[in-house]
Amino acid sequence: NRPLRNRLHRIIAPALVVWGEDDHMVPLSHGETYAKSMPQAQPLKVIPNAGHSVHAEQSGVTSRMVLDFLAG
């Protein structure tokens, strides 16, 4: 989504980008671009043994990352 990529720099809130290591729908490079384009984003978090639905495939790992981010 080119328009999205060109707007990410405007997001000034802290951000967490989580990606499945085995996502075959959207390449990992997109997640890297998203995380790098937002000024307050943490480095991209890649979850092993997960595809496109990382929140469902690795719910415990994903939940912990989100909770840690929110507590941080």
N, CA, C and O atoms as a Maestro MAE file, in Angstrom:
{
 s_m_m2io_version
 :::
 2.0.0
}

f_m_ct {
 s_m_title
 :::
 protein
 m_atom[288] {
  # First column is atom index #
  i_m_mmod_type
  r_m_x_coord
  r_m_y_coord
  r_m_z_coord
  i_m_residue_number
  s_m_chain_name
  s_m_pdb_residue_name
  s_m_pdb_atom_name
  i_m_atomic_number
  :::
  1 25 0.850 -1.172 0.000 1 A "ASN " " N  " 7
  2 3 0.000 0.000 0.000 1 A "ASN " " CA " 6
  3 2 0.895 1.234 0.000 1 A "ASN " " C  " 6
  4 15 1.319 1.703 1.056 1 A "ASN " " O  " 8
  5 25 1.171 1.743 -1.162 2 A "ARG " " N  " 7
  6 3 2.074 2.893 -1.274 2 A "ARG " " CA " 6
  7 2 1.599 4.116 -0.488 2 A "ARG " " C  " 6
  8 15 2.414 4.760 0.172 2 A "ARG " " O  " 8
  9 25 0.313 4.457 -0.536 3 A "PRO " " N  " 7
  10 3 -0.118 5.625 0.254 3 A "PRO " " CA " 6
  11 2 0.164 5.450 1.754 3 A "PRO " " C  " 6
  12 15 0.556 6.404 2.426 3 A "PRO " " O  " 8
  13 25 -0.034 4.249 2.270 4 A "LEU " " N  " 7
  14 3 0.246 4.005 3.682 4 A "LEU " " CA " 6
  15 2 1.733 4.194 3.967 4 A "LEU " " C  " 6
  16 15 2.108 4.889 4.912 4 A "LEU " " O  " 8
  17 25 2.560 3.583 3.160 5 A "ARG " " N  " 7
  18 3 4.008 3.693 3.356 5 A "ARG " " CA " 6
  19 2 4.459 5.152 3.372 5 A "ARG " " C  " 6
  20 15 5.379 5.516 4.103 5 A "ARG " " O  " 8
  21 25 3.817 5.968 2.575 6 A "ASN " " N  " 7
  22 3 4.199 7.380 2.492 6 A "ASN " " CA " 6
  23 2 3.656 8.224 3.633 6 A "ASN " " C  " 6
  24 15 4.007 9.398 3.756 6 A "ASN " " O  " 8
  25 25 2.798 7.637 4.475 7 A "ARG " " N  " 7
  26 3 2.217 8.379 5.598 7 A "ARG " " CA " 6
  27 2 2.738 7.929 6.961 7 A "ARG " " C  " 6
  28 15 2.480 8.588 7.968 7 A "ARG " " O  " 8
  29 25 3.449 6.842 7.003 8 A "LEU " " N  " 7
  30 3 3.883 6.286 8.285 8 A "LEU " " CA " 6
  31 2 4.740 7.249 9.101 8 A "LEU " " C  " 6
  32 15 4.706 7.216 10.331 8 A "LEU " " O  " 8
  33 25 5.494 8.093 8.439 9 A "HIS " " N  " 7
  34 3 6.349 9.049 9.151 9 A "HIS " " CA " 6
  35 2 5.537 10.027 10.001 9 A "HIS " " C  " 6
  36 15 6.077 10.666 10.904 9 A "HIS " " O  " 8
  37 25 4.250 10.142 9.711 10 A "ARG " " N  " 7
  38 3 3.388 11.050 10.470 10 A "ARG " " CA " 6
  39 2 2.952 10.470 11.817 10 A "ARG " " C  " 6
  40 15 2.471 11.207 12.678 10 A "ARG " " O  " 8
  41 25 3.112 9.175 12.003 11 A "ILE " " N  " 7
  42 3 2.695 8.529 13.255 11 A "ILE " " CA " 6
  43 2 3.761 8.817 14.303 11 A "ILE " " C  " 6
  44 15 4.870 8.287 14.240 11 A "ILE " " O  " 8
  45 25 3.413 9.660 15.265 12 A "ILE " " N  " 7
  46 3 4.403 10.064 16.267 12 A "ILE " " CA " 6
  47 2 4.201 9.361 17.602 12 A "ILE " " C  " 6
  48 15 4.993 9.549 18.526 12 A "ILE " " O  " 8
  49 25 3.166 8.565 17.713 13 A "ALA " " N  " 7
  50 3 2.925 7.802 18.939 13 A "ALA " " CA " 6
  51 2 3.845 6.590 18.971 13 A "ALA " " C  " 6
  52 15 4.261 6.101 17.921 13 A "ALA " " O  " 8
  53 25 4.168 6.102 20.165 14 A "PRO " " N  " 7
  54 3 4.934 4.856 20.243 14 A "PRO " " CA " 6
  55 2 4.193 3.753 19.490 14 A "PRO " " C  " 6
  56 15 2.966 3.676 19.538 14 A "PRO " " O  " 8
  57 25 4.939 2.912 18.803 15 A "ALA " " N  " 7
  58 3 4.312 1.876 17.980 15 A "ALA " " CA " 6
  59 2 5.055 0.553 18.123 15 A "ALA " " C  " 6
  60 15 6.261 0.509 18.368 15 A "ALA " " O  " 8
  61 25 4.300 -0.508 17.965 16 A "LEU " " N  " 7
  62 3 4.834 -1.863 17.991 16 A "LEU " " CA " 6
  63 2 4.383 -2.550 16.708 16 A "LEU " " C  " 6
  64 15 3.186 -2.629 16.429 16 A "LEU " " O  " 8
  65 25 5.327 -3.039 15.941 17 A "VAL " " N  " 7
  66 3 5.011 -3.774 14.716 17 A "VAL " " CA " 6
  67 2 5.440 -5.215 14.940 17 A "VAL " " C  " 6
  68 15 6.611 -5.496 15.194 17 A "VAL " " O  " 8
  69 25 4.473 -6.126 14.843 18 A "VAL " " N  " 7
  70 3 4.714 -7.551 15.070 18 A "VAL " " CA " 6
  71 2 4.446 -8.289 13.769 18 A "VAL " " C  " 6
  72 15 3.443 -8.038 13.102 18 A "VAL " " O  " 8
  73 25 5.351 -9.208 13.407 19 A "TRP " " N  " 7
  74 3 5.239 -9.908 12.127 19 A "TRP " " CA " 6
  75 2 5.497 -11.388 12.325 19 A "TRP " " C  " 6
  76 15 6.312 -11.774 13.163 19 A "TRP " " O  " 8
  77 25 4.812 -12.208 11.566 20 A "GLY " " N  " 7
  78 3 5.063 -13.641 11.580 20 A "GLY " " CA " 6
  79 2 6.233 -13.983 10.673 20 A "GLY " " C  " 6
  80 15 6.291 -13.547 9.523 20 A "GLY " " O  " 8
  81 25 7.155 -14.760 11.197 21 A "GLU " " N  " 7
  82 3 8.343 -15.141 10.435 21 A "GLU " " CA " 6
  83 2 7.981 -15.873 9.132 21 A "GLU " " C  " 6
  84 15 8.697 -15.773 8.136 21 A "GLU " " O  " 8
  85 25 6.879 -16.597 9.157 22 A "ASP " " N  " 7
  86 3 6.469 -17.389 7.998 22 A "ASP " " CA " 6
  87 2 5.276 -16.790 7.261 22 A "ASP " " C  " 6
  88 15 4.498 -17.518 6.645 22 A "ASP " " O  " 8
  89 25 5.128 -15.471 7.321 23 A "ASP " " N  " 7
  90 3 4.019 -14.798 6.628 23 A "ASP " " CA " 6
  91 2 4.275 -14.871 5.125 23 A "ASP " " C  " 6
  92 15 5.227 -14.278 4.617 23 A "ASP " " O  " 8
  93 25 3.417 -15.602 4.425 24 A "HIS " " N  " 7
  94 3 3.563 -15.735 2.976 24 A "HIS " " CA " 6
  95 2 2.599 -14.821 2.216 24 A "HIS " " C  " 6
  96 15 2.583 -14.822 0.985 24 A "HIS " " O  " 8
  97 25 1.798 -14.042 2.945 25 A "MET " " N  " 7
  98 3 0.876 -13.108 2.297 25 A "MET " " CA " 6
  99 2 1.512 -11.729 2.125 25 A "MET " " C  " 6
  100 15 1.382 -11.099 1.075 25 A "MET " " O  " 8
  101 25 2.196 -11.273 3.166 26 A "VAL " " N  " 7
  102 3 2.839 -9.957 3.128 26 A "VAL " " CA " 6
  103 2 4.297 -10.167 3.537 26 A "VAL " " C  " 6
  104 15 4.562 -10.666 4.631 26 A "VAL " " O  " 8
  105 25 5.232 -9.798 2.689 27 A "PRO " " N  " 7
  106 3 6.645 -10.053 2.964 27 A "PRO " " CA " 6
  107 2 7.155 -9.361 4.231 27 A "PRO " " C  " 6
  108 15 6.684 -8.289 4.608 27 A "PRO " " O  " 8
  109 25 8.106 -9.990 4.857 28 A "LEU " " N  " 7
  110 3 8.749 -9.450 6.054 28 A "LEU " " CA " 6
  111 2 9.334 -8.061 5.798 28 A "LEU " " C  " 6
  112 15 9.370 -7.222 6.698 28 A "LEU " " O  " 8
  113 25 9.783 -7.827 4.591 29 A "SER " " N  " 7
  114 3 10.358 -6.517 4.251 29 A "SER " " CA " 6
  115 2 9.349 -5.386 4.453 29 A "SER " " C  " 6
  116 15 9.739 -4.254 4.742 29 A "SER " " O  " 8
  117 25 8.068 -5.681 4.303 30 A "HIS " " N  " 7
  118 3 7.043 -4.654 4.543 30 A "HIS " " CA " 6
  119 2 7.006 -4.292 6.023 30 A "HIS " " C  " 6
  120 15 6.918 -3.115 6.372 30 A "HIS " " O  " 8
  121 25 7.070 -5.286 6.885 31 A "GLY " " N  " 7
  122 3 7.102 -5.021 8.324 31 A "GLY " " CA " 6
  123 2 8.318 -4.207 8.713 31 A "GLY " " C  " 6
  124 15 8.230 -3.296 9.536 31 A "GLY " " O  " 8
  125 25 9.452 -4.539 8.120 32 A "GLU " " N  " 7
  126 3 10.679 -3.785 8.394 32 A "GLU " " CA " 6
  127 2 10.519 -2.333 7.974 32 A "GLU " " C  " 6
  128 15 10.928 -1.423 8.695 32 A "GLU " " O  " 8
  129 25 9.925 -2.119 6.811 33 A "THR " " N  " 7
  130 3 9.691 -0.753 6.330 33 A "THR " " CA " 6
  131 2 8.744 -0.007 7.250 33 A "THR " " C  " 6
  132 15 8.986 1.154 7.581 33 A "THR " " O  " 8
  133 25 7.657 -0.667 7.670 34 A "TYR " " N  " 7
  134 3 6.694 -0.018 8.564 34 A "TYR " " CA " 6
  135 2 7.380 0.414 9.855 34 A "TYR " " C  " 6
  136 15 7.250 1.564 10.275 34 A "TYR " " O  " 8
  137 25 8.098 -0.490 10.475 35 A "ALA " " N  " 7
  138 3 8.741 -0.183 11.761 35 A "ALA " " CA " 6
  139 2 9.787 0.924 11.617 35 A "ALA " " C  " 6
  140 15 9.891 1.795 12.480 35 A "ALA " " O  " 8
  141 25 10.543 0.893 10.554 36 A "LYS " " N  " 7
  142 3 11.586 1.905 10.353 36 A "LYS " " CA " 6
  143 2 11.018 3.270 9.975 36 A "LYS " " C  " 6
  144 15 11.664 4.297 10.187 36 A "LYS " " O  " 8
  145 25 9.810 3.280 9.415 37 A "SER " " N  " 7
  146 3 9.228 4.531 8.928 37 A "SER " " CA " 6
  147 2 8.530 5.341 10.008 37 A "SER " " C  " 6
  148 15 8.312 6.541 9.841 37 A "SER " " O  " 8
  149 25 8.176 4.693 11.117 38 A "MET " " N  " 7
  150 3 7.505 5.404 12.209 38 A "MET " " CA " 6
  151 2 8.556 5.858 13.224 38 A "MET " " C  " 6
  152 15 9.282 5.029 13.772 38 A "MET " " O  " 8
  153 25 8.642 7.156 13.475 39 A "PRO " " N  " 7
  154 3 9.704 7.690 14.324 39 A "PRO " " CA " 6
  155 2 9.772 7.087 15.730 39 A "PRO " " C  " 6
  156 15 10.861 6.953 16.287 39 A "PRO " " O  " 8
  157 25 8.636 6.724 16.306 40 A "GLN " " N  " 7
  158 3 8.621 6.218 17.674 40 A "GLN " " CA " 6
  159 2 8.404 4.702 17.750 40 A "GLN " " C  " 6
  160 15 8.132 4.172 18.827 40 A "GLN " " O  " 8
  161 25 8.521 4.011 16.634 41 A "ALA " " N  " 7
  162 3 8.306 2.563 16.637 41 A "ALA " " CA " 6
  163 2 9.519 1.836 17.194 41 A "ALA " " C  " 6
  164 15 10.664 2.237 16.983 41 A "ALA " " O  " 8
  165 25 9.239 0.774 17.898 42 A "GLN " " N  " 7
  166 3 10.309 -0.114 18.336 42 A "GLN " " CA " 6
  167 2 10.810 -0.880 17.113 42 A "GLN " " C  " 6
  168 15 10.140 -0.909 16.081 42 A "GLN " " O  " 8
  169 25 11.983 -1.498 17.225 43 A "PRO " " N  " 7
  170 3 12.419 -2.358 16.115 43 A "PRO " " CA " 6
  171 2 11.380 -3.460 15.872 43 A "PRO " " C  " 6
  172 15 10.706 -3.907 16.800 43 A "PRO " " O  " 8
  173 25 11.265 -3.878 14.643 44 A "LEU " " N  " 7
  174 3 10.302 -4.906 14.260 44 A "LEU " " CA " 6
  175 2 10.463 -6.143 15.137 44 A "LEU " " C  " 6
  176 15 11.576 -6.608 15.385 44 A "LEU " " O  " 8
  177 25 9.330 -6.665 15.602 45 A "LYS " " N  " 7
  178 3 9.311 -7.906 16.382 45 A "LYS " " CA " 6
  179 2 8.834 -9.016 15.452 45 A "LYS " " C  " 6
  180 15 7.718 -8.961 14.936 45 A "LYS " " O  " 8
  181 25 9.671 -10.015 15.240 46 A "VAL " " N  " 7
  182 3 9.337 -11.136 14.375 46 A "VAL " " CA " 6
  183 2 9.098 -12.362 15.243 46 A "VAL " " C  " 6
  184 15 9.936 -12.728 16.067 46 A "VAL " " O  " 8
  185 25 7.956 -12.983 15.048 47 A "ILE " " N  " 7
  186 3 7.585 -14.143 15.858 47 A "ILE " " CA " 6
  187 2 7.786 -15.410 15.035 47 A "ILE " " C  " 6
  188 15 7.189 -15.571 13.970 47 A "ILE " " O  " 8
  189 25 8.642 -16.317 15.544 48 A "PRO " " N  " 7
  190 3 8.873 -17.571 14.831 48 A "PRO " " CA " 6
  191 2 7.637 -18.473 14.855 48 A "PRO " " C  " 6
  192 15 6.766 -18.338 15.714 48 A "PRO " " O  " 8
  193 25 7.584 -19.372 13.915 49 A "ASN " " N  " 7
  194 3 6.501 -20.357 13.815 49 A "ASN " " CA " 6
  195 2 5.129 -19.700 13.708 49 A "ASN " " C  " 6
  196 15 4.143 -20.210 14.240 49 A "ASN " " O  " 8
  197 25 5.075 -18.576 13.023 50 A "ALA " " N  " 7
  198 3 3.809 -17.874 12.817 50 A "ALA " " CA " 6
  199 2 3.782 -17.327 11.399 50 A "ALA " " C  " 6
  200 15 4.807 -16.937 10.840 50 A "ALA " " O  " 8
  201 25 2.589 -17.310 10.839 51 A "GLY " " N  " 7
  202 3 2.404 -16.756 9.507 51 A "GLY " " CA " 6
  203 2 1.706 -15.412 9.578 51 A "GLY " " C  " 6
  204 15 2.058 -14.558 10.391 51 A "GLY " " O  " 8
  205 25 0.722 -15.235 8.724 52 A "HIS " " N  " 7
  206 3 0.040 -13.948 8.605 52 A "HIS " " CA " 6
  207 2 -0.858 -13.637 9.810 52 A "HIS " " C  " 6
  208 15 -1.063 -12.472 10.149 52 A "HIS " " O  " 8
  209 25 -1.382 -14.665 10.442 53 A "SER " " N  " 7
  210 3 -2.277 -14.467 11.596 53 A "SER " " CA " 6
  211 2 -1.519 -14.704 12.896 53 A "SER " " C  " 6
  212 15 -1.882 -15.566 13.697 53 A "SER " " O  " 8
  213 25 -0.484 -13.941 13.083 54 A "VAL " " N  " 7
  214 3 0.419 -14.137 14.224 54 A "VAL " " CA " 6
  215 2 -0.324 -14.098 15.561 54 A "VAL " " C  " 6
  216 15 0.031 -14.832 16.483 54 A "VAL " " O  " 8
  217 25 -1.330 -13.265 15.673 55 A "HIS " " N  " 7
  218 3 -2.092 -13.153 16.920 55 A "HIS " " CA " 6
  219 2 -2.856 -14.427 17.243 55 A "HIS " " C  " 6
  220 15 -3.109 -14.712 18.414 55 A "HIS " " O  " 8
  221 25 -3.223 -15.191 16.234 56 A "ALA " " N  " 7
  222 3 -3.944 -16.446 16.450 56 A "ALA " " CA " 6
  223 2 -2.983 -17.640 16.525 56 A "ALA " " C  " 6
  224 15 -3.202 -18.574 17.296 56 A "ALA " " O  " 8
  225 25 -1.936 -17.597 15.729 57 A "GLU " " N  " 7
  226 3 -1.012 -18.726 15.651 57 A "GLU " " CA " 6
  227 2 -0.062 -18.794 16.849 57 A "GLU " " C  " 6
  228 15 0.322 -19.883 17.274 57 A "GLU " " O  " 8
  229 25 0.306 -17.667 17.378 58 A "GLN " " N  " 7
  230 3 1.201 -17.597 18.538 58 A "GLN " " CA " 6
  231 2 0.627 -16.583 19.526 58 A "GLN " " C  " 6
  232 15 1.265 -15.581 19.848 58 A "GLN " " O  " 8
  233 25 -0.575 -16.858 19.994 59 A "SER " " N  " 7
  234 3 -1.295 -15.883 20.824 59 A "SER " " CA " 6
  235 2 -0.566 -15.557 22.128 59 A "SER " " C  " 6
  236 15 -0.553 -14.402 22.554 59 A "SER " " O  " 8
  237 25 0.031 -16.545 22.755 60 A "GLY " " N  " 7
  238 3 0.737 -16.282 24.010 60 A "GLY " " CA " 6
  239 2 1.930 -15.366 23.825 60 A "GLY " " C  " 6
  240 15 2.122 -14.422 24.591 60 A "GLY " " O  " 8
  241 25 2.728 -15.642 22.812 61 A "VAL " " N  " 7
  242 3 3.909 -14.822 22.527 61 A "VAL " " CA " 6
  243 2 3.489 -13.415 22.133 61 A "VAL " " C  " 6
  244 15 4.060 -12.430 22.601 61 A "VAL " " O  " 8
  245 25 2.489 -13.334 21.272 62 A "THR " " N  " 7
  246 3 2.012 -12.029 20.818 62 A "THR " " CA " 6
  247 2 1.439 -11.221 21.976 62 A "THR " " C  " 6
  248 15 1.720 -10.030 22.106 62 A "THR " " O  " 8
  249 25 0.642 -11.867 22.812 63 A "SER " " N  " 7
  250 3 0.049 -11.177 23.959 63 A "SER " " CA " 6
  251 2 1.126 -10.630 24.896 63 A "SER " " C  " 6
  252 15 1.026 -9.501 25.376 63 A "SER " " O  " 8
  253 25 2.152 -11.438 25.150 64 A "ARG " " N  " 7
  254 3 3.233 -11.000 26.031 64 A "ARG " " CA " 6
  255 2 3.934 -9.783 25.444 64 A "ARG " " C  " 6
  256 15 4.229 -8.831 26.167 64 A "ARG " " O  " 8
  257 25 4.204 -9.802 24.133 65 A "MET " " N  " 7
  258 3 4.864 -8.657 23.489 65 A "MET " " CA " 6
  259 2 4.021 -7.395 23.615 65 A "MET " " C  " 6
  260 15 4.539 -6.321 23.918 65 A "MET " " O  " 8
  261 25 2.727 -7.531 23.382 66 A "VAL " " N  " 7
  262 3 1.827 -6.374 23.462 66 A "VAL " " CA " 6
  263 2 1.747 -5.856 24.894 66 A "VAL " " C  " 6
  264 15 1.813 -4.649 25.122 66 A "VAL " " O  " 8
  265 25 1.606 -6.756 25.850 67 A "LEU " " N  " 7
  266 3 1.539 -6.341 27.259 67 A "LEU " " CA " 6
  267 2 2.835 -5.658 27.706 67 A "LEU " " C  " 6
  268 15 2.800 -4.647 28.407 67 A "LEU " " O  " 8
  269 25 3.960 -6.210 27.301 68 A "ASP " " N  " 7
  270 3 5.253 -5.592 27.634 68 A "ASP " " CA " 6
  271 2 5.369 -4.209 27.007 68 A "ASP " " C  " 6
  272 15 5.870 -3.276 27.635 68 A "ASP " " O  " 8
  273 25 4.910 -4.082 25.778 69 A "PHE " " N  " 7
  274 3 4.941 -2.787 25.093 69 A "PHE " " CA " 6
  275 2 4.071 -1.772 25.816 69 A "PHE " " C  " 6
  276 15 4.484 -0.633 26.033 69 A "PHE " " O  " 8
  277 25 2.868 -2.185 26.187 70 A "LEU " " N  " 7
  278 3 1.945 -1.270 26.868 70 A "LEU " " CA " 6
  279 2 2.434 -0.889 28.261 70 A "LEU " " C  " 6
  280 15 2.177 0.219 28.734 70 A "LEU " " O  " 8
  281 25 3.131 -1.799 28.908 71 A "ALA " " N  " 7
  282 3 3.654 -1.521 30.250 71 A "ALA " " CA " 6
  283 2 4.905 -0.661 30.200 71 A "ALA " " C  " 6
  284 15 5.256 -0.002 31.179 71 A "ALA " " O  " 8
  285 25 5.582 -0.670 29.045 72 A "GLY " " N  " 7
  286 3 6.879 -0.037 28.901 72 A "GLY " " CA " 6
  287 2 6.888 1.425 28.938 72 A "GLY " " C  " 6
  288 15 7.948 2.039 28.823 72 A "GLY " " O  " 8
  :::
 }
 m_bond[287] {
  # First column is bond index #
  i_m_from
  i_m_to
  i_m_order
  :::
  1 1 2 1
  2 2 3 1
  3 3 4 2
  4 3 5 1
  5 5 6 1
  6 6 7 1
  7 7 8 2
  8 7 9 1
  9 9 10 1
  10 10 11 1
  11 11 12 2
  12 11 13 1
  13 13 14 1
  14 14 15 1
  15 15 16 2
  16 15 17 1
  17 17 18 1
  18 18 19 1
  19 19 20 2
  20 19 21 1
  21 21 22 1
  22 22 23 1
  23 23 24 2
  24 23 25 1
  25 25 26 1
  26 26 27 1
  27 27 28 2
  28 27 29 1
  29 29 30 1
  30 30 31 1
  31 31 32 2
  32 31 33 1
  33 33 34 1
  34 34 35 1
  35 35 36 2
  36 35 37 1
  37 37 38 1
  38 38 39 1
  39 39 40 2
  40 39 41 1
  41 41 42 1
  42 42 43 1
  43 43 44 2
  44 43 45 1
  45 45 46 1
  46 46 47 1
  47 47 48 2
  48 47 49 1
  49 49 50 1
  50 50 51 1
  51 51 52 2
  52 51 53 1
  53 53 54 1
  54 54 55 1
  55 55 56 2
  56 55 57 1
  57 57 58 1
  58 58 59 1
  59 59 60 2
  60 59 61 1
  61 61 62 1
  62 62 63 1
  63 63 64 2
  64 63 65 1
  65 65 66 1
  66 66 67 1
  67 67 68 2
  68 67 69 1
  69 69 70 1
  70 70 71 1
  71 71 72 2
  72 71 73 1
  73 73 74 1
  74 74 75 1
  75 75 76 2
  76 75 77 1
  77 77 78 1
  78 78 79 1
  79 79 80 2
  80 79 81 1
  81 81 82 1
  82 82 83 1
  83 83 84 2
  84 83 85 1
  85 85 86 1
  86 86 87 1
  87 87 88 2
  88 87 89 1
  89 89 90 1
  90 90 91 1
  91 91 92 2
  92 91 93 1
  93 93 94 1
  94 94 95 1
  95 95 96 2
  96 95 97 1
  97 97 98 1
  98 98 99 1
  99 99 100 2
  100 99 101 1
  101 101 102 1
  102 102 103 1
  103 103 104 2
  104 103 105 1
  105 105 106 1
  106 106 107 1
  107 107 108 2
  108 107 109 1
  109 109 110 1
  110 110 111 1
  111 111 112 2
  112 111 113 1
  113 113 114 1
  114 114 115 1
  115 115 116 2
  116 115 117 1
  117 117 118 1
  118 118 119 1
  119 119 120 2
  120 119 121 1
  121 121 122 1
  122 122 123 1
  123 123 124 2
  124 123 125 1
  125 125 126 1
  126 126 127 1
  127 127 128 2
  128 127 129 1
  129 129 130 1
  130 130 131 1
  131 131 132 2
  132 131 133 1
  133 133 134 1
  134 134 135 1
  135 135 136 2
  136 135 137 1
  137 137 138 1
  138 138 139 1
  139 139 140 2
  140 139 141 1
  141 141 142 1
  142 142 143 1
  143 143 144 2
  144 143 145 1
  145 145 146 1
  146 146 147 1
  147 147 148 2
  148 147 149 1
  149 149 150 1
  150 150 151 1
  151 151 152 2
  152 151 153 1
  153 153 154 1
  154 154 155 1
  155 155 156 2
  156 155 157 1
  157 157 158 1
  158 158 159 1
  159 159 160 2
  160 159 161 1
  161 161 162 1
  162 162 163 1
  163 163 164 2
  164 163 165 1
  165 165 166 1
  166 166 167 1
  167 167 168 2
  168 167 169 1
  169 169 170 1
  170 170 171 1
  171 171 172 2
  172 171 173 1
  173 173 174 1
  174 174 175 1
  175 175 176 2
  176 175 177 1
  177 177 178 1
  178 178 179 1
  179 179 180 2
  180 179 181 1
  181 181 182 1
  182 182 183 1
  183 183 184 2
  184 183 185 1
  185 185 186 1
  186 186 187 1
  187 187 188 2
  188 187 189 1
  189 189 190 1
  190 190 191 1
  191 191 192 2
  192 191 193 1
  193 193 194 1
  194 194 195 1
  195 195 196 2
  196 195 197 1
  197 197 198 1
  198 198 199 1
  199 199 200 2
  200 199 201 1
  201 201 202 1
  202 202 203 1
  203 203 204 2
  204 203 205 1
  205 205 206 1
  206 206 207 1
  207 207 208 2
  208 207 209 1
  209 209 210 1
  210 210 211 1
  211 211 212 2
  212 211 213 1
  213 213 214 1
  214 214 215 1
  215 215 216 2
  216 215 217 1
  217 217 218 1
  218 218 219 1
  219 219 220 2
  220 219 221 1
  221 221 222 1
  222 222 223 1
  223 223 224 2
  224 223 225 1
  225 225 226 1
  226 226 227 1
  227 227 228 2
  228 227 229 1
  229 229 230 1
  230 230 231 1
  231 231 232 2
  232 231 233 1
  233 233 234 1
  234 234 235 1
  235 235 236 2
  236 235 237 1
  237 237 238 1
  238 238 239 1
  239 239 240 2
  240 239 241 1
  241 241 242 1
  242 242 243 1
  243 243 244 2
  244 243 245 1
  245 245 246 1
  246 246 247 1
  247 247 248 2
  248 247 249 1
  249 249 250 1
  250 250 251 1
  251 251 252 2
  252 251 253 1
  253 253 254 1
  254 254 255 1
  255 255 256 2
  256 255 257 1
  257 257 258 1
  258 258 259 1
  259 259 260 2
  260 259 261 1
  261 261 262 1
  262 262 263 1
  263 263 264 2
  264 263 265 1
  265 265 266 1
  266 266 267 1
  267 267 268 2
  268 267 269 1
  269 269 270 1
  270 270 271 1
  271 271 272 2
  272 271 273 1
  273 273 274 1
  274 274 275 1
  275 275 276 2
  276 275 277 1
  277 277 278 1
  278 278 279 1
  279 279 280 2
  280 279 281 1
  281 281 282 1
  282 282 283 1
  283 283 284 2
  284 283 285 1
  285 285 286 1
  286 286 287 1
  287 287 288 2
  :::
 }
}
